[in-house]
Amino acid sequence: LCEHHNPDATLRSMQGMIYCRLGDYEKAAEALVDSLRLQPDAPEVLKNLAIVSHRLGRFEEAVGLLKKVIRLRPDQGQSYYDLAKILQLLNRNDEAISSFRQFLNLQADHIDSYNNLGIECKPASINIKPQPKPLQICIIDTQKRAVCGIEKQARVAF
């Protein structure tokens, strides 16, 4: 465990994701907010709270949370994609296009984003420059892997 790890924050975050999986989004939000009080800049918890906020129909809150995740982890493409999808729901199309473009600069092979851009703008105006990505090897402890697995399933809502 790193020096910034807070076991109480991790426990509340995991409880929040369990509530989310059970469909109790109010309790999920409460647990995730508690976790963030203990570790305010935890990107995974912010991301999960954005998912829960989206499911509760709190779209502006979800937008703010995803923007904070992006500030903390600008190389995490999925957050740009999720942000773009919510911005589309809010008819904030210029911002959605910008977010889709940022996502595609990180993950140029994502077909759905090209489809979304095609819906919002003329194909000739899409100017995406695919960037080669370095090979990354990550070692994640078992507890973290379990939390990420839950996060990936919850992310389907976007």
Secondary structure as the mmCIF struct_conf table of DSSP 4:
data_model
#
loop_
_struct_conf.conf_type_id
_struct_conf.id
_struct_conf.beg_label_comp_id
_struct_conf.beg_label_asym_id
_struct_conf.beg_label_seq_id
_struct_conf.end_label_comp_id
_struct_conf.end_label_asym_id
_struct_conf.end_label_seq_id
TURN_TY1_P TURN_TY1_P1 GLU A 3 HIS A 4
HELX_RH_AL_P HELX_RH_AL_P1 PRO A 7 LEU A 22
TURN_TY1_P TURN_TY1_P2 GLY A 23 GLY A 23
HELX_RH_AL_P HELX_RH_AL_P2 TYR A 25 LEU A 38
BEND BEND1 GLN A 39 GLN A 39
TURN_TY1_P TURN_TY1_P3 PRO A 40 ASP A 41
HELX_RH_AL_P HELX_RH_AL_P3 PRO A 43 ARG A 55
TURN_TY1_P TURN_TY1_P4 LEU A 56 GLY A 57
HELX_RH_AL_P HELX_RH_AL_P4 PHE A 59 LEU A 72
TURN_TY1_P TURN_TY1_P5 PRO A 74 ASP A 75
HELX_RH_AL_P HELX_RH_AL_P5 GLY A 77 LEU A 89
TURN_TY1_P TURN_TY1_P6 LEU A 90 ASN A 91
HELX_RH_AL_P HELX_RH_AL_P6 ASN A 93 LEU A 106
TURN_TY1_P TURN_TY1_P7 ALA A 108 ASP A 109
HELX_RH_AL_P HELX_RH_AL_P7 ILE A 111 GLU A 120
BEND BEND2 CYS A 121 CYS A 121
HELX_RH_3T_P HELX_RH_3T_P1 PRO A 123 SER A 125
HELX_RH_AL_P HELX_RH_AL_P8 THR A 142 ALA A 154
HELX_RH_3T_P HELX_RH_3T_P2 ARG A 155 ALA A 157
#
